[in-house]
Amino acid sequence: MARPYILAETNWKTIEDTDYEVAILPWGATEAHNYHLPYATDNIQCDHIAAESARLAWDEGAKVIVLPTVPFGVNTGQLEIKFDINMNPSTQLSVLEDIVDSLEQQGIHKLVIINGHGGNDFKQMIRELQPRFDVFLSTINWFKIGDQKDIFDEPGDHAGEMETSLMMHISPKLVQPLAEAGDGRERKFTIKGLREGLAWAQRDWEEASDDTGIGNPAASTPDKGQEYFKVVTQKISEYLIDLHAADIDDLYE
């Protein structure tokens, strides 16, 4: 049965008859995730998190709709890894601008970007686009929701315990046995300020990791993934419900 809050499953009759308030744009990436997770990990996670968050909001009366996930993200630190597909930030801005322009002309004035890739950063794009469009723009990094250490022993940064557990829950057939996974050991910067977070620089992924993972997936379980999935989707759905009801011309107390 088609879900009316998922655009890809929805027909024109449903769209025409429904007063949607909020569009949701999941944005992932296509990149290697250690030896045990698929290249589409970020996209699969975005698909499921956006869909479940929208379902929860829809069930509470919020008229939200999930757009198709953008499958390419910023991977400038992984250009030498085969089939890691890079979309530069400037390209992302152009794509986002076209989407916002389309929504504005169609009377959709609220857009939430659900980001599922650490290399993506939409804040500055929103700063540039917001003054030019009558569409309220906001973004959520789903992987920063909640205290992951309440659930995971070592959450990891990329294809570690958190991402592996989540994939075990939402798409277990695409997860290879953990015995096949690398340990996700990270080689850290030699410069103290970069190593301790005083300064930031992009990582060269081939230098930073032997298996493309950052974080050990050994302690991953589907139950941990399910628990975190519930935390994330509940929080996002609460935001969607509030945004649906909000007057974007009166957002301050």
Secondary structure as UniProt FT lines:
FT   TURN            4..5
FT   HELIX           7..9
FT   HELIX           12..17
FT   STRAND          22..27
FT   TURN            34..36
FT   TURN            39..40
FT   HELIX           41..59
FT   TURN            60..61
FT   STRAND          64..66
FT   TURN            76..77
FT   TURN            79..80
FT   TURN            82..83
FT   STRAND          85..86
FT   HELIX           89..105
FT   TURN            106..107
FT   STRAND          110..115
FT   TURN            118..119
FT   HELIX           123..129
FT   HELIX           130..132
FT   STRAND          136..141
FT   HELIX           142..144
FT   HELIX           148..150
FT   HELIX           161..170
FT   HELIX           172..174
FT   HELIX           178..180
FT   HELIX           192..195
FT   TURN            196..197
FT   HELIX           205..208
FT   TURN            218..219
FT   HELIX           222..245
FT   TURN            248..249
//
